[in-house]
Amino acid sequence: MSKEWSASSWRDYRALQQPDWPDKDSLDETCQAISTYPPLVFAGEVRTLKERLAQVSAGNAFLMQGGDCAESFNAFNAVEIRDKLKILLQMSVILTYGLSKPVVKVGRIAGQFAKPRSSPMETQNGVSLPSFRGDAVNDPSFSESARAPNPRRLERVYFQSAATLNLLRAFTSGGYADLHRVNTWNQDFVANSPQGQRYARIARQLTDTLKFIDVIGINSVNASVLREVEYYTSHEALILEYEEALTRMDSITGDYYDCSAHLLWIGERTRQLDGAHVEFLRGVKNPLGVKLGPKTTVDEILGLCDILNPDNEPGRLVLISRFGYEKIGEAYPPLVRAIKKEGKSVVWSCDPMHGNTYSAPSGLKTRSFENILKETKQFFAIHQAEGTVGGGIHLELTGDNVTECVGGSYNLREEQLAERYETTCDPRLNAAQSLDMAFQIAEWLRGGGANSPLSQLD
């Protein structure tokens, strides 16, 4: 890595997973325009998130990160945004209630429009075209014009992200997230499910508690914690021209922040120590995530810590494991031990989605809820065994009743996948499966048994 960092120093390094833009002049013009637009997030918000993540690294809070695999230009309306927020609020209520600790809520939203791909080309019926890389780059329709990378789409990413953030801020501070509304967050198809009924029992208990504290004079009017929630945004910092265009110097501290999101992460395919993505993100002050797969070595993970968090600041670095349920037991513990031995301050989080993807007989990509849960439980068991903090979970999920992952309490089967398979990229947990995960995680971490508050809801 170069000693001198700038927002453009990444250009001297090899950048993987970048679109093959056919019109570089158009790319430059678009990013120049974006660089003049207002920031999407603010440095003070980012610093607050870092403080919250420091609490997670110490075991005093839990990180819940989730949302779409890839956001879509077509699924852009107030109901979609509200329901994405709603499912994270519901899951957070379950986790807070079960774990007796605050939950840091981070959405994969307002910027998650680009995706890395295993192959630059896709072939259908003997025709090969560029792979779909997310709506930031091209269109999922399989035609030559649709698949041509178009840099003008980056400007639409900015404006859609801005509108999404505007609505999220309204929801989280304008009364929708008020705990007094906890009973109204249950959608019909979830309310009629076993996990929806368990959630309703938690909601009733919270409502009874809120009635009591209302009586003694603590209410939504004089206690903002009851009516507002902190909600942060995140996405994979993949298209570096876009990220550079939204990087700003903070007028208070003089530090640089990537103002496209509160938290940015580097993917498994772009975390090279001498790569452009690591070079770019080492210079911004946002909390950073790094995805780690089963081929990650001890030297690589220690090198990433040294480069991305040289001052060993709590809350700066989130290491996100994505091993697969069959590999995590062997490949993950050596990395945890190495970080512990060297005294590195990190947040450990589990992405149990990406290592457990497979193709059903129909050809649709899917994931098994049971395998997702197996990896999640192994992740927390490893941290308990090593005396370290398993700090959070990173899930691809939606508030909709989609049929993309098999299993769960509804026992969704492979032959049902086509009923509502709506993702533009990877399969997501639906709302019922997401609540399933929240209950399972909370119960497992509390050890279950008669002393678990969740066990008494059955």
C-alpha positions as CSV (number, residue, x, y, z in Angstrom):
1,M,0.0,0.0,0.0
2,S,1.1,3.5,-0.8
3,K,2.1,5.7,2.2
4,E,0.1,8.6,0.9
5,W,-3.7,8.0,0.5
6,S,-6.2,10.0,-1.5
7,A,-9.7,9.3,-2.7
8,S,-8.2,8.4,-6.1
9,S,-5.1,6.5,-5.0
10,W,-6.9,3.2,-5.6
11,R,-6.5,3.9,-9.3
12,D,-2.9,2.8,-9.1
13,Y,-3.9,-0.6,-8.0
14,R,-5.7,-3.6,-9.7
15,A,-9.4,-3.3,-9.3
16,L,-11.3,-6.6,-9.6
17,Q,-15.0,-7.1,-10.4
18,Q,-15.3,-3.8,-12.2
19,P,-17.7,-3.4,-15.1
20,D,-16.3,-3.2,-18.6
21,W,-17.7,0.3,-19.2
22,P,-18.0,0.8,-23.0
23,D,-18.1,4.6,-22.7
24,K,-15.4,5.9,-20.3
25,D,-16.2,9.5,-21.1
26,S,-19.8,9.0,-19.9
27,L,-18.5,7.3,-16.8
28,D,-16.3,10.3,-16.0
29,E,-19.1,12.8,-16.6
30,T,-21.6,10.9,-14.4
31,C,-19.2,10.5,-11.5
32,Q,-18.1,14.1,-11.8
33,A,-21.8,15.1,-11.5
34,I,-22.3,12.8,-8.5
35,S,-19.3,14.4,-6.8
36,T,-21.1,17.7,-6.7
37,Y,-24.3,16.3,-5.1
38,P,-24.9,16.4,-1.3
39,P,-23.7,13.5,0.8
40,L,-26.1,10.7,1.4
41,V,-25.0,10.2,5.0
42,F,-23.1,12.4,7.4
43,A,-19.9,12.1,9.3
44,G,-21.5,12.4,12.7
45,E,-23.9,9.5,12.0
46,V,-21.0,7.4,10.9
47,R,-19.1,8.2,14.1
48,T,-22.1,7.2,16.2
49,L,-22.3,3.8,14.4
50,K,-18.6,3.2,15.1
51,E,-19.4,3.8,18.8
52,R,-22.3,1.3,18.7
53,L,-20.1,-1.3,16.9
54,A,-17.4,-0.8,19.7
55,Q,-20.2,-1.9,22.1
56,V,-20.8,-5.0,19.9
57,S,-17.1,-5.9,19.9
58,A,-17.2,-5.8,23.7
59,G,-20.2,-8.1,23.9
60,N,-22.5,-5.3,25.1
61,A,-24.7,-5.1,22.0
62,F,-25.6,-7.3,19.0
63,L,-25.3,-6.4,15.3
64,M,-28.3,-7.2,13.1
65,Q,-27.4,-6.5,9.4
66,G,-29.8,-7.5,6.7
67,G,-31.7,-6.7,3.6
68,D,-31.9,-7.4,-0.1
69,C,-29.2,-9.3,-2.0
70,A,-29.3,-6.5,-4.6
71,E,-31.7,-3.6,-4.6
72,S,-33.8,-3.1,-7.7
73,F,-34.9,0.0,-9.7
74,N,-38.2,-1.8,-10.3
75,A,-39.0,-2.5,-6.6
76,F,-38.9,1.1,-5.5
77,N,-41.9,2.4,-3.6
78,A,-42.8,3.4,-0.1
79,V,-44.4,0.0,0.8
80,E,-41.2,-1.9,-0.2
81,I,-39.0,0.4,1.8
82,R,-41.3,0.3,4.8
83,D,-41.5,-3.5,4.8
84,K,-37.7,-3.8,4.7
85,L,-37.5,-1.6,7.7
86,K,-40.3,-3.4,9.4
87,I,-38.7,-6.9,9.3
88,L,-35.5,-5.6,10.8
89,L,-37.5,-3.9,13.6
90,Q,-39.4,-7.1,14.3
91,M,-36.2,-9.1,14.4
92,S,-34.5,-6.5,16.6
93,V,-37.4,-6.7,19.1
94,I,-37.0,-10.5,19.3
95,L,-33.3,-10.3,19.7
96,T,-33.4,-7.4,22.3
97,Y,-36.0,-9.3,24.3
98,G,-34.2,-12.6,24.1
99,L,-30.6,-11.4,24.6
100,S,-31.3,-8.5,27.0
101,K,-29.0,-6.2,25.1
102,P,-29.4,-3.5,22.5
103,V,-29.4,-4.4,18.8
104,V,-27.5,-2.3,16.3
105,K,-29.7,-2.2,13.2
106,V,-27.9,-1.9,9.8
107,G,-29.7,-2.4,6.6
108,R,-28.4,-3.6,3.2
109,I,-30.3,-0.7,1.7
110,A,-30.0,2.7,0.0
111,G,-26.9,1.7,-2.1
112,Q,-26.8,-2.1,-2.5
113,F,-27.2,-2.0,-6.3
114,A,-24.0,-3.7,-7.5
115,K,-22.9,-7.3,-7.2
116,P,-19.7,-9.3,-7.9
117,R,-20.1,-12.3,-10.2
118,S,-18.2,-15.5,-10.5
119,S,-18.1,-15.2,-14.3
120,P,-18.0,-12.0,-16.5
121,M,-20.3,-13.7,-19.0
122,E,-23.6,-15.6,-18.9
123,T,-24.7,-18.1,-21.5
124,Q,-28.3,-19.0,-22.4
125,N,-29.3,-21.2,-25.3
126,G,-25.8,-20.8,-26.8
127,V,-25.8,-17.0,-26.6
128,S,-23.2,-15.3,-24.3
129,L,-23.7,-11.8,-22.9
130,P,-22.2,-9.9,-20.0
131,S,-23.4,-11.1,-16.6
132,F,-25.9,-9.1,-14.7
133,R,-23.9,-7.0,-12.1
134,G,-26.8,-5.3,-10.4
135,D,-29.0,-2.4,-11.5
136,A,-26.1,0.0,-10.9
137,V,-24.5,-1.5,-14.0
138,N,-27.0,-3.2,-16.3
139,D,-30.4,-4.8,-16.6
140,P,-31.3,-8.4,-15.7
141,S,-33.1,-8.9,-19.0
142,F,-31.1,-11.2,-21.2
143,S,-30.5,-9.0,-24.3
144,E,-27.5,-7.3,-25.7
145,S,-28.8,-3.8,-25.1
146,A,-30.0,-4.7,-21.5
147,R,-26.7,-6.2,-20.5
148,A,-24.5,-3.5,-21.8
149,P,-22.9,-1.6,-18.8
150,N,-24.4,1.9,-18.7
151,P,-22.7,4.4,-16.3
152,R,-25.7,6.7,-16.4
153,R,-27.4,4.1,-14.1
154,L,-25.0,5.2,-11.3
155,E,-26.8,8.6,-11.2
156,R,-30.1,6.8,-10.7
157,V,-28.5,4.8,-7.9
158,Y,-27.7,8.1,-6.1
159,F,-31.1,9.5,-6.5
160,Q,-33.0,6.3,-5.5
161,S,-30.6,6.0,-2.5
162,A,-31.3,9.6,-1.5
163,A,-35.1,9.1,-1.7
164,T,-34.9,5.8,0.2
165,L,-32.8,7.4,3.0
166,N,-35.3,10.3,3.2
167,L,-38.2,7.9,3.8
168,L,-36.2,5.7,6.2
169,R,-35.4,8.8,8.3
170,A,-39.0,9.8,8.3
171,F,-40.1,6.3,9.4
172,T,-37.4,6.0,12.2
173,S,-37.9,9.4,13.6
174,G,-41.5,10.3,12.7
175,G,-43.5,7.8,14.8
176,Y,-43.6,4.6,12.7
177,A,-40.8,3.0,14.8
178,D,-42.4,4.0,18.1
179,L,-42.5,1.0,20.4
180,H,-46.1,1.7,21.1
181,R,-46.7,0.5,17.5
182,V,-45.0,-2.9,18.1
183,N,-48.3,-4.7,17.6
184,T,-48.9,-3.1,14.2
185,W,-45.6,-4.4,12.7
186,N,-47.0,-7.9,12.2
187,Q,-48.0,-8.5,8.6
188,D,-51.0,-10.8,8.0
189,F,-49.1,-13.8,6.6
190,V,-46.6,-13.6,9.5
191,A,-49.2,-13.0,12.1
192,N,-51.0,-16.2,11.1
193,S,-47.8,-18.3,11.4
194,P,-46.3,-19.9,14.6
195,Q,-43.4,-17.4,14.8
196,G,-45.8,-14.5,14.1
197,Q,-47.9,-15.7,17.1
198,R,-44.8,-15.9,19.3
199,Y,-43.9,-12.3,18.2
200,A,-47.4,-11.2,19.1
201,R,-46.9,-12.5,22.6
202,I,-43.7,-10.5,22.9
203,A,-45.5,-7.4,21.6
204,R,-48.3,-7.8,24.2
205,Q,-45.7,-8.0,27.0
206,L,-44.0,-4.9,25.7
207,T,-47.3,-3.1,25.5
208,D,-48.1,-4.0,29.1
209,T,-44.7,-2.6,30.1
210,L,-45.2,0.6,28.1
211,K,-48.6,1.1,29.8
212,F,-46.8,1.0,33.2
213,I,-44.1,3.4,32.3
214,D,-46.7,5.7,30.7
215,V,-48.4,5.8,34.0
216,I,-45.3,6.9,35.8
217,G,-44.7,9.7,33.3
218,I,-42.3,8.2,30.8
219,N,-43.7,8.3,27.3
220,S,-43.0,8.9,23.6
221,V,-43.3,12.6,24.1
222,N,-40.6,13.0,26.7
223,A,-38.5,10.0,25.9
224,S,-37.2,9.9,22.3
225,V,-35.8,6.3,22.8
226,L,-39.4,5.1,22.8
227,R,-40.4,6.7,19.5
228,E,-37.2,6.8,17.5
229,V,-34.7,4.1,16.5
230,E,-31.1,4.4,15.2
231,Y,-31.0,2.7,11.7
232,Y,-27.9,2.7,9.6
233,T,-27.2,1.8,5.9
234,S,-24.6,-0.4,4.3
235,H,-23.6,-1.9,1.0
236,E,-20.6,-3.5,-0.7
237,A,-18.3,-0.8,-1.9
238,L,-17.8,-2.4,-5.3
239,I,-17.8,0.3,-8.0
240,L,-15.0,2.4,-6.9
241,E,-15.6,5.4,-9.2
242,Y,-19.0,5.8,-7.5
243,E,-17.5,5.5,-4.0
244,E,-14.8,8.0,-4.8
245,A,-17.4,10.5,-6.1
246,L,-19.2,10.4,-2.8
247,T,-16.1,10.7,-0.6
248,R,-16.0,13.9,1.3
249,M,-13.7,15.7,3.9
250,D,-15.5,16.3,7.2
251,S,-15.4,20.0,8.0
252,I,-15.1,19.3,11.8
253,T,-12.3,16.7,11.9
254,G,-10.6,17.0,8.4
255,D,-11.0,13.2,8.0
256,Y,-12.4,11.6,4.8
257,Y,-15.7,9.7,4.9
258,D,-17.4,7.7,2.1
259,C,-20.8,9.3,2.3
260,S,-22.6,6.8,0.2
261,A,-23.4,4.7,3.4
262,H,-22.6,4.5,7.1
263,L,-20.9,1.1,6.7
264,L,-19.1,-0.2,3.6
265,W,-17.8,-3.7,3.2
266,I,-15.3,-5.4,0.9
267,G,-16.4,-8.7,-0.6
268,E,-14.7,-12.1,-0.6
269,R,-13.6,-11.6,-4.2
270,T,-12.1,-8.1,-3.8
271,R,-10.2,-8.2,-0.4
272,Q,-6.7,-8.6,-1.9
273,L,-4.2,-6.9,0.4
274,D,-2.6,-5.2,-2.6
275,G,-5.9,-4.5,-4.4
276,A,-7.8,-1.3,-5.2
277,H,-10.7,-1.9,-2.8
278,V,-8.5,-2.3,0.2
279,E,-6.4,0.7,-0.8
280,F,-9.5,2.9,-1.2
281,L,-11.3,1.9,2.0
282,R,-8.2,2.1,4.2
283,G,-8.4,5.9,3.9
284,V,-12.0,6.6,4.8
285,K,-13.2,6.7,8.4
286,N,-16.3,4.7,8.1
287,P,-16.7,1.4,9.9
288,L,-15.6,-1.3,7.4
289,G,-16.7,-4.9,6.8
290,V,-14.7,-7.6,5.1
291,K,-16.2,-10.9,3.9
292,L,-14.1,-13.9,4.7
293,G,-14.4,-17.4,3.1
294,P,-12.9,-20.8,3.8
295,K,-9.8,-20.1,1.8
296,T,-8.8,-17.1,4.0
297,T,-5.4,-17.5,5.6
298,V,-4.2,-16.3,9.0
299,D,-1.6,-14.0,7.2
300,E,-4.4,-12.5,5.1
301,I,-6.7,-11.7,8.0
302,L,-3.9,-10.2,10.1
303,G,-2.8,-8.2,7.1
304,L,-6.3,-6.9,6.6
305,C,-6.5,-5.8,10.2
306,D,-3.1,-4.0,9.9
307,I,-4.1,-2.1,6.8
308,L,-7.7,-1.3,7.5
309,N,-7.4,-0.8,11.2
310,P,-3.8,0.2,11.9
311,D,-4.7,1.9,15.2
312,N,-6.8,-1.1,16.4
313,E,-9.8,1.1,17.0
314,P,-12.9,-0.7,18.5
315,G,-15.8,-0.5,16.1
316,R,-13.8,0.2,13.0
317,L,-13.6,-3.3,11.5
318,V,-16.3,-6.0,11.1
319,L,-15.1,-9.4,10.0
320,I,-17.9,-11.2,8.3
321,S,-17.6,-15.0,8.0
322,R,-19.2,-16.8,5.0
323,F,-17.8,-20.3,5.1
324,G,-20.7,-22.7,4.5
325,Y,-22.0,-25.0,7.2
326,E,-19.8,-27.9,6.1
327,K,-16.5,-25.8,6.2
328,I,-16.9,-23.4,9.1
329,G,-16.0,-25.9,11.8
330,E,-12.5,-26.6,10.4
331,A,-11.6,-23.4,8.6
332,Y,-12.9,-20.7,11.0
333,P,-11.4,-21.4,14.4
334,P,-7.7,-20.8,13.4
335,L,-8.7,-17.3,12.2
336,V,-10.5,-16.5,15.5
337,R,-7.5,-17.7,17.5
338,A,-5.0,-15.7,15.5
339,I,-7.0,-12.5,16.0
340,K,-7.4,-13.2,19.7
341,K,-3.7,-13.9,20.1
342,E,-2.6,-10.7,18.4
343,G,-5.1,-8.6,20.4
344,K,-6.9,-7.3,17.4
345,S,-10.1,-5.4,18.1
346,V,-12.8,-6.6,15.6
347,V,-16.5,-7.3,15.4
348,W,-17.2,-10.9,14.4
349,S,-20.3,-11.3,12.4
350,C,-21.7,-14.3,10.5
351,D,-23.1,-14.4,7.0
352,P,-24.6,-17.9,6.8
353,M,-26.2,-17.2,3.4
354,H,-23.4,-17.1,0.7
355,G,-21.6,-20.4,1.6
356,N,-24.9,-22.3,1.5
357,T,-26.2,-21.6,-2.0
358,Y,-27.1,-24.4,-4.3
359,S,-29.2,-25.1,-7.5
360,A,-32.5,-26.9,-7.1
361,P,-33.5,-29.4,-9.8
362,S,-35.5,-26.6,-11.4
363,G,-32.3,-24.7,-11.9
364,L,-33.3,-21.9,-9.5
365,K,-30.6,-21.0,-6.9
366,T,-31.8,-21.5,-3.4
367,R,-30.6,-21.9,0.2
368,S,-31.7,-24.3,2.9
369,F,-32.9,-22.6,6.1
370,E,-31.7,-25.6,8.1
371,N,-28.1,-25.2,6.6
372,I,-28.2,-21.5,7.3
373,L,-29.1,-22.2,10.9
374,K,-26.4,-24.9,11.2
375,E,-23.7,-22.5,10.1
376,T,-25.1,-19.8,12.4
377,K,-25.0,-22.0,15.5
378,Q,-21.5,-23.3,14.7
379,F,-20.4,-19.7,14.4
380,F,-21.6,-18.8,17.9
381,A,-20.4,-22.1,19.3
382,I,-16.9,-21.5,18.0
383,H,-16.7,-18.1,19.7
384,Q,-18.0,-19.5,22.9
385,A,-15.4,-22.2,22.8
386,E,-12.6,-19.7,22.0
387,G,-13.7,-17.1,24.6
388,T,-14.4,-14.5,22.0
389,V,-17.5,-12.5,21.1
390,G,-19.7,-13.6,18.3
391,G,-21.1,-10.2,17.7
392,G,-23.8,-10.4,15.0
393,I,-25.5,-11.8,12.0
394,H,-25.6,-10.7,8.3
395,L,-28.6,-11.9,6.3
396,E,-30.0,-11.5,2.9
397,L,-33.7,-11.2,3.6
398,T,-36.9,-9.4,2.6
399,G,-40.2,-8.4,4.3
400,D,-42.1,-10.0,1.4
401,N,-43.6,-13.5,1.3
402,V,-41.2,-14.7,-1.3
403,T,-40.4,-18.4,-2.0
404,E,-36.6,-18.3,-2.5
405,C,-35.1,-20.3,0.4
406,V,-36.4,-23.8,1.3
407,G,-37.3,-24.9,4.8
408,G,-38.2,-22.9,7.9
409,S,-41.3,-23.4,10.0
410,Y,-43.5,-23.4,6.9
411,N,-41.3,-26.1,5.4
412,L,-41.1,-24.5,2.0
413,R,-40.1,-27.2,-0.6
414,E,-38.0,-27.0,-3.7
415,E,-41.0,-27.5,-5.9
416,Q,-42.6,-24.3,-4.5
417,L,-39.7,-22.0,-5.3
418,A,-41.2,-20.8,-8.6
419,E,-44.3,-19.5,-6.9
420,R,-42.8,-16.2,-5.8
421,Y,-39.1,-16.2,-6.8
422,E,-38.5,-12.5,-7.2
423,T,-34.9,-11.8,-6.4
424,T,-32.7,-10.4,-9.2
425,C,-29.6,-12.2,-7.9
426,D,-29.4,-14.5,-4.8
427,P,-32.2,-16.1,-2.8
428,R,-33.4,-14.3,0.3
429,L,-35.2,-15.4,3.5
430,N,-38.8,-14.3,3.5
431,A,-40.4,-12.5,6.5
432,A,-41.5,-15.7,8.3
433,Q,-38.1,-17.3,7.9
434,S,-36.4,-14.2,9.1
435,L,-38.4,-14.2,12.3
436,D,-37.6,-17.9,12.6
437,M,-33.9,-17.0,12.5
438,A,-34.3,-14.2,15.1
439,F,-36.0,-16.6,17.5
440,Q,-33.5,-19.4,16.9
441,I,-30.5,-17.1,17.4
442,A,-31.9,-15.6,20.6
443,E,-32.9,-18.9,22.1
444,W,-29.6,-20.5,21.3
445,L,-27.5,-17.7,22.7
446,R,-29.6,-17.6,25.8
447,G,-29.1,-21.4,26.2
448,G,-32.8,-22.2,26.0
449,G,-34.3,-23.9,29.0
450,A,-36.7,-22.6,31.6
451,N,-34.6,-19.5,32.2
452,S,-34.9,-18.2,28.6
453,P,-37.6,-15.5,28.3
454,L,-38.4,-16.8,24.8
455,S,-39.0,-20.3,26.0
456,Q,-41.9,-19.1,28.1
457,L,-43.7,-17.8,25.0
458,D,-44.5,-21.3,23.7
